[in-house]
Amino acid sequence: MIAKIRNGKSTADLVRYLYDTKKAKDHTDPHLVASFDGFTPDPGRTAEDFDATKKLLVADLDLHVKQAERLGRAPEQHVWHCSIRAAPTDRHLTDEEWGNIARRVVAATGIAPEGDPDGCRWVAVRHAPDHIHIAATKVRADLRGARHWNDYLNADRELAAVEKEYRLFEVVRGDRTAANRPTRAEQEKAKRAGHNRTARERLRTTVRTAVAASTSVEEFISLLENTETVLVNVKYFPSGDMRGYTVALNGDVNGKQEPIWFSGSELSPDLSLPKIQDRLASSAKAGLPWQDTLAAAEHIPTALAHNDAPAAQAHVAALAEALDTLPLLAPAPYQQELRQAAITFERASRSRIHAEHHHAAKLRGAVTSMLRTPPPHSSDGILFALLLDTLVLAVTAAARWHDLHHHDQQVAAARETLTHLQTAADRAAATPLAGLKRAAPTSPAVRLRYAHIVRVTLPEHADRILDGSDWAALATMLARADASGRNPAEALREAVAQRPLDDARHPARLLVWRIQRSAHQATVPHATTPATAPSLIQAPQPGAHRTRR
């Protein structure tokens, strides 16, 4: 069950909406299922005049508000509105069940505590099978204000108990670190424009990618300014120091044809300027960007298993930045899957644990350098395929870490990320693996010899390796090691030493990538330091919008 809580100024407007069946087509048979005293007039169940009964209901709810107004003590936002919606898979609850749920919620939130004769006046209206609305006025009978601090958290906690008792779908609950959800108006506007994501969501992705690709705040702003779909408004203190920034989607305007601006924190809690400055200050230079990125990503499972929580959270945040940059590096056939992986993992990138970003400086620096350094031509796509398989293991470790800390929403996000990342990894692996399989040794005796080496060197993984579809590709790599004068068994041991294979979906494939990586390590180019950062895919925007304030 999901609760949404709002405050308002007009009891009459809320009651009018709850009982409306003309403008709101999904409202059917609106009626009360519970109220503060059980005797409140119900416009949906009266034989009298409908409009007159609505006025009586409003007067009933507003009684204490009017009394407080005469004393100058009534709050301006005196209306408390809580909607409670069941999951699509839940059975249809009866009116009595909904009424009991409403009583529990107003008691838990402090609107009408159980046993308190001076609690606020409230009603619960049902006008659809799957949800109810609670309308309350926030003045108690003793004319004091309602004591409803942390009402959303208390309502959510009570609904979690309701789900268990009523055997309903148990919603995965968060820790208040999620980005703001798009409003219904934003969603409808995007749908009318033919977009499947709102302006807020699209801006969030663009800004996150700009942060991940930047080495300084100045470069971050420059990247956004040179993105044709984004308008940027930079604000400054009188001293000249940057105070903040807002962004708008080009063409996303309000009724006055003015851009609709979002601050960084309105896009996501970790996109405020201070949070970005903190992250960009924690970055280490990379000498061999692709190799350093792989090494840092391979270290993530170990870091999450052994580091303290702030350090581990930093590695998860840096992992999210690595995923944000992947669409900039990937060939077209799997860009969309990687883009979706980054969007999904965004929810897994934060928790209530404060990240100490310097612990993940190596990965962050390597990723930004990697964007400026193309992979070596000799890698034949293998280096990128290895990176994706390594990131699959890192995301798996992140899901496990979140699970240990009971971060339910983050666990769900990480697991969903894996479906997209694994799909992209499989596509990236297909071409290089096919070439290696075609070059596999044809002699049964040679293949038998390499199989024996695998069984002796990696007995705990031998069956998975030899029975897997990628064994022929691994046999090719062992033959190449043999031909170059390298001991095949030693090549296997070195590949496994980089990271155990326990979590690997395709152990033979991962060994192929690691052996190939070692063979080409000396040919990987060093980082360059261009004057400008890489493009965020979109073409530069002439005359970028920037304002000093």
C-alpha positions as a Python dict, from the first residue, in 0.01 Angstrom:
ca = {
    (1, 'M'): (0, 0, 0),
    (2, 'I'): (117, 348, -87),
    (3, 'A'): (22, 664, 102),
    (4, 'K'): (45, 1017, -37),
    (5, 'I'): (-5, 1312, 197),
    (6, 'R'): (-77, 1671, 98),
    (7, 'N'): (-186, 1987, 279),
    (8, 'G'): (-438, 2240, 153),
    (9, 'K'): (-640, 2551, 229),
    (10, 'S'): (-995, 2456, 132),
    (11, 'T'): (-1201, 2178, 287),
    (12, 'A'): (-1484, 2250, 42),
    (13, 'D'): (-1257, 2205, -262),
    (14, 'L'): (-1130, 1870, -136),
    (15, 'V'): (-1480, 1739, -58),
    (16, 'R'): (-1599, 1858, -398),
    (17, 'Y'): (-1317, 1660, -567),
    (18, 'L'): (-1378, 1344, -363),
    (19, 'Y'): (-1746, 1329, -458),
    (20, 'D'): (-1709, 1444, -819),
    (21, 'T'): (-1813, 1185, -1079),
    (22, 'K'): (-1831, 1410, -1385),
    (23, 'K'): (-1480, 1550, -1436),
    (24, 'A'): (-1310, 1256, -1265),
    (25, 'K'): (-1427, 963, -1477),
    (26, 'D'): (-1261, 704, -1253),
    (27, 'H'): (-1471, 812, -953),
    (28, 'T'): (-1758, 567, -910),
    (29, 'D'): (-2000, 546, -618),
    (30, 'P'): (-1819, 785, -381),
    (31, 'H'): (-1916, 724, -18),
    (32, 'L'): (-1781, 731, 336),
    (33, 'V'): (-1624, 420, 484),
    (34, 'A'): (-1529, 579, 819),
    (35, 'S'): (-1532, 911, 1002),
    (36, 'F'): (-1421, 1068, 1330),
    (37, 'D'): (-1755, 999, 1503),
    (38, 'G'): (-1942, 752, 1279),
    (39, 'F'): (-2232, 997, 1232),
    (40, 'T'): (-2091, 1238, 974),
    (41, 'P'): (-2332, 1319, 687),
    (42, 'D'): (-2245, 1126, 370),
    (43, 'P'): (-2343, 1290, 39),
    (44, 'G'): (-2298, 956, -135),
    (45, 'R'): (-2553, 777, 82),
    (46, 'T'): (-2819, 1041, 141),
    (47, 'A'): (-3173, 1065, 13),
    (48, 'E'): (-3162, 1440, 78),
    (49, 'D'): (-3019, 1709, -146),
    (50, 'F'): (-2668, 1607, -259),
    (51, 'D'): (-2518, 1958, -258),
    (52, 'A'): (-2677, 2045, 74),
    (53, 'T'): (-2534, 1732, 233),
    (54, 'K'): (-2188, 1819, 99),
    (55, 'K'): (-2215, 2158, 269),
    (56, 'L'): (-2311, 1987, 594),
    (57, 'L'): (-2009, 1758, 564),
    (58, 'V'): (-1778, 2055, 506),
    (59, 'A'): (-1929, 2240, 803),
    (60, 'D'): (-1884, 1934, 1020),
    (61, 'L'): (-1515, 1903, 928),
    (62, 'D'): (-1451, 2278, 959),
    (63, 'L'): (-1617, 2329, 1299),
    (64, 'H'): (-1296, 2360, 1502),
    (65, 'V'): (-1124, 2552, 1222),
    (66, 'K'): (-1393, 2821, 1233),
    (67, 'Q'): (-1368, 2837, 1611),
    (68, 'A'): (-991, 2877, 1590),
    (69, 'E'): (-1027, 3146, 1322),
    (70, 'R'): (-1230, 3362, 1560),
    (71, 'L'): (-939, 3344, 1801),
    (72, 'G'): (-683, 3408, 1525),
    (73, 'R'): (-528, 3063, 1577),
    (74, 'A'): (-630, 2872, 1265),
    (75, 'P'): (-346, 2756, 1036),
    (76, 'E'): (-365, 2873, 674),
    (77, 'Q'): (-299, 2520, 545),
    (78, 'H'): (-563, 2358, 764),
    (79, 'V'): (-656, 2065, 534),
    (80, 'W'): (-478, 1728, 564),
    (81, 'H'): (-534, 1495, 268),
    (82, 'C'): (-403, 1138, 266),
    (83, 'S'): (-470, 898, -21),
    (84, 'I'): (-403, 527, 33),
    (85, 'R'): (-380, 296, -267),
    (86, 'A'): (-362, -83, -273),
    (87, 'A'): (-130, -269, -511),
    (88, 'P'): (-278, -382, -845),
    (89, 'T'): (-240, -746, -738),
    (90, 'D'): (-424, -701, -407),
    (91, 'R'): (-776, -832, -359),
    (92, 'H'): (-1055, -576, -336),
    (93, 'L'): (-1097, -481, 28),
    (94, 'T'): (-1439, -433, 181),
    (95, 'D'): (-1565, -97, 307),
    (96, 'E'): (-1523, -223, 663),
    (97, 'E'): (-1159, -317, 597),
    (98, 'W'): (-1085, 20, 438),
    (99, 'G'): (-1254, 192, 733),
    (100, 'N'): (-1032, 6, 980),
    (101, 'I'): (-723, 97, 778),
    (102, 'A'): (-825, 465, 779),
    (103, 'R'): (-867, 462, 1160),
    (104, 'R'): (-523, 307, 1202),
    (105, 'V'): (-360, 565, 976),
    (106, 'V'): (-515, 874, 1142),
    (107, 'A'): (-414, 729, 1481),
    (108, 'A'): (-59, 650, 1370),
    (109, 'T'): (-3, 991, 1211),
    (110, 'G'): (-129, 1191, 1511),
    (111, 'I'): (-434, 1331, 1333),
    (112, 'A'): (-668, 1144, 1565),
    (113, 'P'): (-469, 938, 1819),
    (114, 'E'): (-656, 637, 1956),
    (115, 'G'): (-836, 722, 2278),
    (116, 'D'): (-787, 1099, 2235),
    (117, 'P'): (-1128, 1276, 2264),
    (118, 'D'): (-980, 1598, 2124),
    (119, 'G'): (-843, 1448, 1802),
    (120, 'C'): (-896, 1620, 1468),
    (121, 'R'): (-1211, 1570, 1262),
    (122, 'W'): (-1172, 1344, 961),
    (123, 'V'): (-1356, 1131, 706),
    (124, 'A'): (-1246, 850, 473),
    (125, 'V'): (-1405, 848, 126),
    (126, 'R'): (-1396, 557, -117),
    (127, 'H'): (-1472, 635, -480),
    (128, 'A'): (-1282, 349, -649),
    (129, 'P'): (-1221, -17, -564),
    (130, 'D'): (-847, 15, -500),
    (131, 'H'): (-803, 328, -286),
    (132, 'I'): (-947, 568, -32),
    (133, 'H'): (-893, 934, 58),
    (134, 'I'): (-876, 1062, 413),
    (135, 'A'): (-978, 1427, 450),
    (136, 'A'): (-905, 1590, 786),
    (137, 'T'): (-887, 1939, 931),
    (138, 'K'): (-579, 2012, 1139),
    (139, 'V'): (-740, 2182, 1437),
    (140, 'R'): (-816, 1970, 1741),
    (141, 'A'): (-1123, 2003, 1965),
    (142, 'D'): (-906, 2188, 2220),
    (143, 'L'): (-828, 2433, 1933),
    (144, 'R'): (-461, 2340, 1923),
    (145, 'G'): (-290, 2234, 1603),
    (146, 'A'): (-263, 1869, 1506),
    (147, 'R'): (47, 1687, 1626),
    (148, 'H'): (132, 1509, 1302),
    (149, 'W'): (508, 1534, 1270),
    (150, 'N'): (662, 1268, 1045),
    (151, 'D'): (313, 1180, 929),
    (152, 'Y'): (429, 1018, 606),
    (153, 'L'): (681, 791, 779),
    (154, 'N'): (429, 695, 1047),
    (155, 'A'): (160, 625, 787),
    (156, 'D'): (403, 417, 582),
    (157, 'R'): (508, 218, 887),
    (158, 'E'): (144, 147, 975),
    (159, 'L'): (63, 42, 617),
    (160, 'A'): (356, -202, 625),
    (161, 'A'): (192, -367, 926),
    (162, 'V'): (-145, -364, 747),
    (163, 'E'): (6, -544, 448),
    (164, 'K'): (130, -826, 668),
    (165, 'E'): (-193, -861, 868),
    (166, 'Y'): (-421, -850, 563),
    (167, 'R'): (-183, -1063, 354),
    (168, 'L'): (-149, -798, 86),
    (169, 'F'): (142, -726, -145),
    (170, 'E'): (433, -598, 66),
    (171, 'V'): (570, -283, -92),
    (172, 'V'): (949, -241, -106),
    (173, 'R'): (1003, 61, 117),
    (174, 'G'): (1276, 320, 96),
    (175, 'D'): (1494, 526, 326),
    (176, 'R'): (1400, 873, 197),
    (177, 'T'): (1708, 896, -23),
    (178, 'A'): (1523, 835, -351),
    (179, 'A'): (1498, 1109, -611),
    (180, 'N'): (1169, 1295, -629),
    (181, 'R'): (913, 1113, -836),
    (182, 'P'): (764, 1299, -1133),
    (183, 'T'): (427, 1451, -1059),
    (184, 'R'): (119, 1329, -1238),
    (185, 'A'): (111, 1656, -1434),
    (186, 'E'): (472, 1600, -1547),
    (187, 'Q'): (392, 1245, -1657),
    (188, 'E'): (86, 1354, -1854),
    (189, 'K'): (281, 1636, -2017),
    (190, 'A'): (555, 1395, -2126),
    (191, 'K'): (296, 1152, -2263),
    (192, 'R'): (131, 1426, -2469),
    (193, 'A'): (471, 1519, -2611),
    (194, 'G'): (539, 1157, -2708),
    (195, 'H'): (813, 1098, -2447),
    (196, 'N'): (826, 796, -2217),
    (197, 'R'): (1026, 992, -1956),
    (198, 'T'): (949, 1329, -1800),
    (199, 'A'): (1165, 1639, -1832),
    (200, 'R'): (1281, 1594, -1472),
    (201, 'E'): (1393, 1234, -1539),
    (202, 'R'): (1571, 1321, -1864),
    (203, 'L'): (1753, 1610, -1700),
    (204, 'R'): (1855, 1386, -1410),
    (205, 'T'): (2021, 1142, -1650),
    (206, 'T'): (2201, 1417, -1840),
    (207, 'V'): (2329, 1588, -1525),
    (208, 'R'): (2445, 1258, -1371),
    (209, 'T'): (2635, 1174, -1689),
    (210, 'A'): (2796, 1519, -1689),
    (211, 'V'): (2912, 1471, -1330),
    (212, 'A'): (3058, 1129, -1409),
    (213, 'A'): (3245, 1266, -1711),
    (214, 'S'): (3388, 1574, -1537),
    (215, 'T'): (3711, 1639, -1352),
    (216, 'S'): (3602, 1975, -1205),
    (217, 'V'): (3290, 2180, -1139),
    (218, 'E'): (3387, 2419, -1419),
    (219, 'E'): (3408, 2130, -1664),
    (220, 'F'): (3074, 1997, -1537),
    (221, 'I'): (2904, 2330, -1613),
    (222, 'S'): (3079, 2351, -1951),
    (223, 'L'): (2955, 2004, -2046),
    (224, 'L'): (2597, 2100, -1965),
    (225, 'E'): (2626, 2429, -2153),
    (226, 'N'): (2742, 2245, -2462),
    (227, 'T'): (2450, 2002, -2456),
    (228, 'E'): (2190, 2118, -2705),
    (229, 'T'): (1886, 1995, -2513),
    (230, 'V'): (1976, 2165, -2183),
    (231, 'L'): (1959, 2526, -2060),
    (232, 'V'): (2186, 2615, -1768),
    (233, 'N'): (2148, 2893, -1514),
    (234, 'V'): (2454, 2936, -1290),
    (235, 'K'): (2423, 3141, -971),
    (236, 'Y'): (2711, 3315, -795),
    (237, 'F'): (2784, 3478, -462),
    (238, 'P'): (2899, 3844, -467),
    (239, 'S'): (3250, 3708, -412),
    (240, 'G'): (3233, 3535, -750),
    (241, 'D'): (3218, 3183, -602),
    (242, 'M'): (2957, 2954, -750),
    (243, 'R'): (2644, 2935, -533),
    (244, 'G'): (2436, 2685, -727),
    (245, 'Y'): (2288, 2595, -1061),
    (246, 'T'): (1954, 2517, -1221),
    (247, 'V'): (1881, 2339, -1546),
    (248, 'A'): (1585, 2323, -1783),
    (249, 'L'): (1504, 2108, -2082),
    (250, 'N'): (1508, 2310, -2401),
    (251, 'G'): (1145, 2351, -2508),
    (252, 'D'): (996, 2251, -2171),
    (253, 'V'): (800, 2565, -2080),
    (254, 'N'): (517, 2670, -1852),
    (255, 'G'): (198, 2854, -1943),
    (256, 'K'): (391, 3181, -1976),
    (257, 'Q'): (630, 3012, -2223),
    (258, 'E'): (912, 3035, -1967),
    (259, 'P'): (1160, 2747, -1914),
    (260, 'I'): (1078, 2518, -1623),
    (261, 'W'): (1391, 2518, -1408),
    (262, 'F'): (1506, 2247, -1168),
    (263, 'S'): (1778, 2281, -909),
    (264, 'G'): (2021, 1992, -877),
    (265, 'S'): (1866, 1876, -549),
    (266, 'E'): (1521, 1873, -714),
    (267, 'L'): (1656, 1623, -965),
    (268, 'S'): (1827, 1402, -705),
    (269, 'P'): (1963, 1440, -350),
    (270, 'D'): (2322, 1385, -469),
    (271, 'L'): (2309, 1643, -752),
    (272, 'S'): (2318, 1958, -540),
    (273, 'L'): (2626, 2172, -603),
    (274, 'P'): (2790, 2095, -264),
    (275, 'K'): (2744, 1720, -319),
    (276, 'I'): (2892, 1744, -669),
    (277, 'Q'): (3187, 1949, -543),
    (278, 'D'): (3254, 1686, -278),
    (279, 'R'): (3258, 1406, -534),
    (280, 'L'): (3471, 1589, -792),
    (281, 'A'): (3729, 1675, -527),
    (282, 'S'): (3782, 1301, -470),
    (283, 'S'): (3952, 1177, -784),
    (284, 'A'): (4289, 1017, -853),
    (285, 'K'): (4485, 1038, -1178),
    (286, 'A'): (4505, 726, -1392),
    (287, 'G'): (4808, 617, -1591),
    (288, 'L'): (4646, 333, -1784),
    (289, 'P'): (4279, 431, -1779),
    (290, 'W'): (4121, 111, -1913),
    (291, 'Q'): (4342, -112, -1700),
    (292, 'D'): (4296, 110, -1393),
    (293, 'T'): (3917, 111, -1439),
    (294, 'L'): (3913, -268, -1463),
    (295, 'A'): (4135, -305, -1156),
    (296, 'A'): (3922, -62, -952),
    (297, 'A'): (3598, -231, -1063),
    (298, 'E'): (3740, -575, -978),
    (299, 'H'): (3821, -443, -630),
    (300, 'I'): (3460, -337, -557),
    (301, 'P'): (3336, -678, -428),
    (302, 'T'): (3631, -694, -188),
    (303, 'A'): (3579, -334, -77),
    (304, 'L'): (3209, -394, -9),
    (305, 'A'): (3285, -711, 186),
    (306, 'H'): (3563, -572, 406),
    (307, 'N'): (3550, -190, 420),
    (308, 'D'): (3350, 14, 670),
    (309, 'A'): (3009, 143, 562),
    (310, 'P'): (3108, 499, 452),
    (311, 'A'): (3391, 363, 238),
    (312, 'A'): (3166, 93, 91),
    (313, 'Q'): (2899, 352, 9),
    (314, 'A'): (3163, 556, -174),
    (315, 'H'): (3246, 254, -392),
    (316, 'V'): (2876, 207, -472),
    (317, 'A'): (2846, 574, -571),
    (318, 'A'): (3157, 548, -791),
    (319, 'L'): (3016, 231, -948),
    (320, 'A'): (2704, 429, -1040),
    (321, 'E'): (2922, 691, -1210),
    (322, 'A'): (3099, 419, -1408),
    (323, 'L'): (2760, 292, -1527),
    (324, 'D'): (2656, 649, -1617),
    (325, 'T'): (2951, 676, -1858),
    (326, 'L'): (2906, 340, -2032),
    (327, 'P'): (2659, 466, -2296),
    (328, 'L'): (2925, 719, -2404),
    (329, 'L'): (3173, 436, -2469),
    (330, 'A'): (2949, 160, -2602),
    (331, 'P'): (2878, 69, -2966),
    (332, 'A'): (2525, 145, -3078),
    (333, 'P'): (2380, -211, -3054),
    (334, 'Y'): (2387, -212, -2675),
    (335, 'Q'): (2379, 156, -2581),
    (336, 'Q'): (2011, 141, -2487),
    (337, 'E'): (2055, -150, -2246),
    (338, 'L'): (2348, 27, -2079),
    (339, 'R'): (2154, 353, -2060),
    (340, 'Q'): (1869, 170, -1889),
    (341, 'A'): (2113, -1, -1652),
    (342, 'A'): (2250, 338, -1546),
    (343, 'I'): (1902, 486, -1500),
    (344, 'T'): (1794, 189, -1288),
    (345, 'F'): (2108, 176, -1073),
    (346, 'E'): (2065, 545, -984),
    (347, 'R'): (1829, 438, -704),
    (348, 'A'): (2092, 195, -573),
    (349, 'S'): (2366, 460, -569),
    (350, 'R'): (2256, 625, -240),
    (351, 'S'): (2154, 526, 110),
    (352, 'R'): (2137, 690, 451),
    (353, 'I'): (2504, 600, 493),
    (354, 'H'): (2722, 902, 418),
    (355, 'A'): (2981, 824, 152),
    (356, 'E'): (3345, 915, 212),
    (357, 'H'): (3426, 962, -155),
    (358, 'H'): (3805, 964, -125),
    (359, 'H'): (3794, 587, -72),
    (360, 'A'): (3678, 542, -434),
    (361, 'A'): (3901, 810, -588),
    (362, 'K'): (4088, 554, -802),
    (363, 'L'): (3777, 431, -984),
    (364, 'R'): (3639, 782, -1033),
    (365, 'G'): (3968, 911, -1176),
    (366, 'A'): (4011, 607, -1400),
    (367, 'V'): (3660, 640, -1544),
    (368, 'T'): (3700, 1007, -1637),
    (369, 'S'): (4039, 930, -1795),
    (370, 'M'): (3895, 632, -1981),
    (371, 'L'): (3644, 861, -2153),
    (372, 'R'): (3937, 1053, -2298),
    (373, 'T'): (4136, 743, -2404),
    (374, 'P'): (4004, 504, -2670),
    (375, 'P'): (4053, 131, -2612),
    (376, 'P'): (4349, -23, -2794),
    (377, 'H'): (4268, -143, -3145),
    (378, 'S'): (4428, -478, -3066),
    (379, 'S'): (4167, -557, -2801),
    (380, 'D'): (3903, -644, -3069),
    (381, 'G'): (3620, -550, -2831),
    (382, 'I'): (3748, -786, -2563),
    (383, 'L'): (3850, -508, -2325),
    (384, 'F'): (3503, -356, -2327),
    (385, 'A'): (3342, -699, -2290),
    (386, 'L'): (3568, -766, -1989),
    (387, 'L'): (3466, -432, -1840),
    (388, 'L'): (3097, -521, -1868),
    (389, 'D'): (3145, -866, -1713),
    (390, 'T'): (3348, -708, -1432),
    (391, 'L'): (3075, -452, -1368),
    (392, 'V'): (2817, -733, -1354),
    (393, 'L'): (3015, -881, -1063),
    (394, 'A'): (3040, -538, -899),
    (395, 'V'): (2665, -474, -923),
    (396, 'T'): (2600, -823, -784),
    (397, 'A'): (2822, -735, -487),
    (398, 'A'): (2639, -402, -445),
    (399, 'A'): (2304, -583, -430),
    (400, 'R'): (2444, -815, -164),
    (401, 'W'): (2582, -522, 39),
    (402, 'H'): (2252, -333, 26),
    (403, 'D'): (2071, -650, 130),
    (404, 'L'): (2293, -687, 437),
    (405, 'H'): (2205, -329, 535),
    (406, 'H'): (1831, -381, 468),
    (407, 'H'): (1819, -122, 190),
    (408, 'D'): (1519, -280, 21),
    (409, 'Q'): (1464, -33, -263),
    (410, 'Q'): (1834, -30, -346),
    (411, 'V'): (1842, -411, -357),
    (412, 'A'): (1551, -416, -602),
    (413, 'A'): (1718, -149, -818),
    (414, 'A'): (2052, -332, -826),
    (415, 'R'): (1885, -660, -923),
    (416, 'E'): (1691, -490, -1202),
    (417, 'T'): (2014, -327, -1319),
    (418, 'L'): (2169, -672, -1357),
    (419, 'T'): (1911, -777, -1614),
    (420, 'H'): (2005, -486, -1842),
    (421, 'L'): (2378, -508, -1776),
    (422, 'Q'): (2390, -884, -1836),
    (423, 'T'): (2204, -845, -2165),
    (424, 'A'): (2454, -584, -2281),
    (425, 'A'): (2747, -796, -2161),
    (426, 'D'): (2622, -1098, -2357),
    (427, 'R'): (2585, -890, -2673),
    (428, 'A'): (2931, -738, -2631),
    (429, 'A'): (3084, -1082, -2584),
    (430, 'A'): (2920, -1246, -2885),
    (431, 'T'): (3149, -1122, -3165),
    (432, 'P'): (3491, -1163, -2999),
    (433, 'L'): (3391, -1503, -2861),
    (434, 'A'): (3276, -1622, -3202),
    (435, 'G'): (3614, -1535, -3354),
    (436, 'L'): (3802, -1714, -3076),
    (437, 'K'): (3585, -2024, -3106),
    (438, 'R'): (3656, -2047, -3478),
    (439, 'A'): (4028, -2046, -3398),
    (440, 'A'): (4005, -2324, -3136),
    (441, 'P'): (4250, -2616, -3158),
    (442, 'T'): (4110, -2892, -3375),
    (443, 'S'): (4331, -3171, -3241),
    (444, 'P'): (4142, -3383, -2984),
    (445, 'A'): (4469, -3456, -2807),
    (446, 'V'): (4550, -3086, -2769),
    (447, 'R'): (4204, -3003, -2639),
    (448, 'L'): (4222, -3296, -2398),
    (449, 'R'): (4555, -3168, -2269),
    (450, 'Y'): (4411, -2820, -2202),
    (451, 'A'): (4105, -2972, -2035),
    (452, 'H'): (4338, -3167, -1805),
    (453, 'I'): (4523, -2844, -1720),
    (454, 'V'): (4190, -2681, -1628),
    (455, 'R'): (4092, -2973, -1402),
    (456, 'V'): (4426, -2970, -1223),
    (457, 'T'): (4453, -2591, -1192),
    (458, 'L'): (4086, -2504, -1120),
    (459, 'P'): (3924, -2822, -983),
    (460, 'E'): (3636, -2637, -813),
    (461, 'H'): (3531, -2465, -1138),
    (462, 'A'): (3638, -2723, -1395),
    (463, 'D'): (3296, -2875, -1467),
    (464, 'R'): (3132, -2534, -1526),
    (465, 'I'): (3419, -2427, -1751),
    (466, 'L'): (3445, -2744, -1961),
    (467, 'D'): (3069, -2794, -1995),
    (468, 'G'): (3003, -2428, -2084),
    (469, 'S'): (2955, -2288, -2432),
    (470, 'D'): (3271, -2075, -2405),
    (471, 'W'): (3519, -2358, -2346),
    (472, 'A'): (3636, -2352, -2710),
    (473, 'A'): (3723, -1980, -2679),
    (474, 'L'): (3923, -2049, -2362),
    (475, 'A'): (4105, -2335, -2535),
    (476, 'T'): (4209, -2086, -2805),
    (477, 'M'): (4353, -1850, -2541),
    (478, 'L'): (4544, -2134, -2373),
    (479, 'A'): (4684, -2239, -2711),
    (480, 'R'): (4797, -1881, -2780),
    (481, 'A'): (4964, -1863, -2440),
    (482, 'D'): (5135, -2194, -2514),
    (483, 'A'): (5253, -2071, -2853),
    (484, 'S'): (5400, -1753, -2702),
    (485, 'G'): (5606, -1957, -2457),
    (486, 'R'): (5378, -1891, -2160),
    (487, 'N'): (5271, -2178, -1933),
    (488, 'P'): (4890, -2229, -1985),
    (489, 'A'): (4843, -2337, -1623),
    (490, 'E'): (5024, -2023, -1503),
    (491, 'A'): (4804, -1810, -1732),
    (492, 'L'): (4495, -1963, -1568),
    (493, 'R'): (4630, -1909, -1217),
    (494, 'E'): (4708, -1544, -1289),
    (495, 'A'): (4359, -1488, -1435),
    (496, 'V'): (4190, -1638, -1128),
    (497, 'A'): (4417, -1442, -893),
    (498, 'Q'): (4272, -1118, -1029),
    (499, 'R'): (3934, -1208, -875),
    (500, 'P'): (3773, -1542, -770),
    (501, 'L'): (3518, -1690, -1009),
    (502, 'D'): (3253, -1773, -748),
    (503, 'D'): (3004, -1507, -869),
    (504, 'A'): (3084, -1536, -1240),
    (505, 'R'): (2793, -1636, -1464),
    (506, 'H'): (3031, -1750, -1739),
    (507, 'P'): (3365, -1847, -1579),
    (508, 'A'): (3527, -1958, -1906),
    (509, 'R'): (3435, -1628, -2069),
    (510, 'L'): (3577, -1425, -1783),
    (511, 'L'): (3902, -1622, -1799),
    (512, 'V'): (3924, -1552, -2172),
    (513, 'W'): (3895, -1178, -2112),
    (514, 'R'): (4152, -1178, -1831),
    (515, 'I'): (4413, -1379, -2021),
    (516, 'Q'): (4366, -1155, -2325),
    (517, 'R'): (4390, -846, -2104),
    (518, 'S'): (4723, -963, -1963),
    (519, 'A'): (4856, -1029, -2312),
    (520, 'H'): (4768, -677, -2428),
    (521, 'Q'): (4846, -488, -2108),
    (522, 'A'): (5165, -337, -2239),
    (523, 'T'): (4990, -196, -2549),
    (524, 'V'): (4711, -6, -2370),
    (525, 'P'): (4754, 371, -2430),
    (526, 'H'): (4812, 613, -2144),
    (527, 'A'): (4559, 882, -2058),
    (528, 'T'): (4557, 1206, -2248),
    (529, 'T'): (4445, 1537, -2104),
    (530, 'P'): (4241, 1724, -2367),
    (531, 'A'): (4125, 2079, -2306),
    (532, 'T'): (3763, 1975, -2316),
    (533, 'A'): (3569, 1682, -2180),
    (534, 'P'): (3392, 1431, -2403),
    (535, 'S'): (3053, 1517, -2549),
    (536, 'L'): (2736, 1389, -2383),
    (537, 'I'): (2626, 1248, -2723),
    (538, 'Q'): (2415, 1553, -2814),
    (539, 'A'): (2556, 1815, -3047),
    (540, 'P'): (2689, 2140, -2900),
    (541, 'Q'): (2439, 2417, -2850),
    (542, 'P'): (2536, 2755, -2998),
    (543, 'G'): (2499, 3040, -2754),
    (544, 'A'): (2446, 2823, -2446),
    (545, 'H'): (2224, 2983, -2184),
    (546, 'R'): (2417, 3093, -1879),
    (547, 'T'): (2331, 3363, -1627),
    (548, 'R'): (2545, 3508, -1351),
    (549, 'R'): (2357, 3579, -1028),
}
